[in-house]
Amino acid sequence: MDVYEVRGRLDVIAEELTASEEEEAADEDAFVMLQDSPDVFCRDCSVPTRRGAAAHAPHTLVTLAAAAQQMKDQLSKSRSKLSEKIVEMENFASNLEEIFITVEVRSRASSPLRHERPGGVSRCTCVCLQENFGRQEQNLEQHYNEVLQTLSQRNEARAAALDEQKNDKLERLYGQLLRCGRTLDASKELIESAQEVHRRRDKRAFLQAVVPILKRVEQFAREEVDLKLGVSLDFDVPTTDLSDVRQMMDSINVLPAPSAPVMNPQIANSATDTSLHVCWSLFSDDTVEFYELYWRLISDDCTMETPQEVSQLKVKETHCTVPDLLPNAQYELWVTATNTTGISPASERAVYMTVPSPPVIKPQQCVSSLDAALIRWDSGNTNPVESYTLELHETSGCTATESVNFTHVADARDDRSVVTSIVAIPSCECLMQLQPWKRYIIHIRAVNIGGPSDRSEPIDISTTGTFFHLLEDTAHPSLSLSADGLTMFYLDEDLPISHMTFSDNTFNRCVAVLGDLVPIRGQYYWEIEVDESTEFRVGVAYEDTQRNSYLGGNNTSWCMRHILTPSRHKYEFLHNGWTADIRITVQPLRIGVFLDYGRGILSFYNAALRQHLYTFSCHFLHYVHPCFALDNPGALTLRTGMTAPAYATQP
């Protein structure tokens, strides 16, 4: 209930009181008729009764008319008191309304005034360069904005405190106003009840109902109504601490903020796998207290939606070393300069790289001969590598009976020995000339602008003969290769064509596979072990030999073929579909193959008997690969690393 509703209720009550007084004169004659009534009123019990009632014999009895008149007089007195209290409450409600409006006005009037722009700020009058003048002007403007921002924050805080006081006062006044309204509602209800009793014509009913009304009126009249103002109209204006503003004003000086530093490009060998040495320059005579260097990782991962976290480091010099980085990673760096006046703009961003991770040598893809080796490795890095460096260390020599073994070994070389390095290798392989009958330990390093990586795991190679593996990516889908890449299996089961996966490099008709030789025109020797029931083809072929034809059936392959007939073991020496008429009486189960580019020959031997079987004479136009095929289910094992026997190398 608001003030206007309370005042409306008071007006209605006043009108009803006036109307009840007019009705009193009209009802006076009705009480005269009660003088001769046999009913009386018991004052002790406050109830009407019959004359001579035994229950009320000792009590004080009066006529109904007299009792009604007494009650009416008492009700009139109580009503007069209630009317006076209502008038007081009406005046108090009006006063509350005025106070409510006054609090709102005072709270607005007490708000801090807006600060005008401070004048009289001195500017630097001795500026030699236009750039310094511009920076000084920017510095002063920045200070001015900071002062205004601070004053605005203080103003908002002060206004918020006053608003909080105002809301508290209004809330308390509103509560007092509500309590006043509830009191007025109670008084109106009491008056309405008294008027309803007063209008009753039945005197007995009137006397029965009037007593509780009188008691309620007397109780209400005895209650004290709090007509004092419950809140203070004065506001506690909070004091504002402007010491920081004064300090900001005192800090304004003629020293300009530094200009933007310039990041230097990364120089060679300025990084490790986990750190970067970063340099920058300041092309001015600005005073600088410290620099702040920022960096973040540049990621090529397209799935990362959020940018990488930015790290920073505070330094005094124009260079520093950034630690705890990732290997072979690109980082974006920028720097700012700071003095007592402020912070410079950020420099242009530069990209630095940590050194790569060590490469990973692939032993099964490395091949060698008596005087050369081809080493292959995997970069092991996601970011580009500029080049690679191969470090070659010669160990003790090998004998002719030792076989080559491409395995990772512990680096046990003498630190005083000489290491030969091959630098600026552009790809992940290197072909190199070596000395026969030697053993070498080889490491690979990856190189970028930051410097060389750590060395890879070493690999041990020996130049005692021909060493190679089978090329799995050329194998027919029906072939299976062993883990060491030296044995091929053709299982005794028919694999549906729909389950086979072919590529442009795999054989799709002949169940065959190629080997890999060092691409040098030298001498090579290897052996093949087979079972007596195995039908096979072994020889050499060009790298681009037709994958949809049989080995020996075209002009790009030369091979020895074994066919098992019901009567004998038949052998053919095929090239372009033609074979010489050769009969072999002793079945060779270990076949030696000798290739000599210089003499243009390809010879086959029964290695167990040291028996020559056949020789192709051909001037090979391109480098050839060893080739192997199985014409029926079985297995074929390749033996490499041995030296070519004397009976094969002699003219």
Buried (B, 14 or more C-beta within 10 A) or exposed (E): BEBEEBBEBBEEBBEBBEEBEEEEEEEEEEBEEBEEBEBBBBBEEBEBBEEEEEEBEEEEBBBBBBBBBEBBEBBEBBBEBBBEBBEEBBEBBEEBBEBBEEBEEBBEEBBBEEBEEEEEEEEBEEBEEEEBBEBBBBBBEBBBEBBBEBBEEBBEEBBEBBEEBBEEBBEBBEEBBEEBBEBBBEBBEBBEBBBEBBEBEEBBEBBBBBBEBBEBBEEBBEEEBEBEBBBEEEBEEBEEEBEEBEEBBEEBBBBBBBBBBBBBEBEEEBBBBBBBBBBBEBEBEBEBEEBBBBBBBBEEEEEEEEEBEEBEBEBEEBBBEBEEBEBBBBBBBBBBBBBEBBEBBBBEEBEBBBBBBBBBBBBBBBBBBBBBBBBBBEBBBEBEBEBBBBBBBBBEBBEEEBBBBBEEEEEEBEEEEEEEEBEEBEEBBBEBEBEBBBBBBBBBBBBBBBBBBBBBBBBBBBBBBBBBBBBBEBBBBBBEBEEEBBBBBBEEEEEEEEEEEEEEEBBBEBBBBBBBBBBBEBBBBBBBBBEEEBBBBBBBBBBEBBBEBBBBBBEBBBBBBBBBEEEEBBBBBBBEEEBEEEEBEEEBBBBBBBBBBEBEBBBBBBBBEEBBBBBBEEEBEEBBBBBBBBBEBBBBBBBBBBBBBEEBBEE
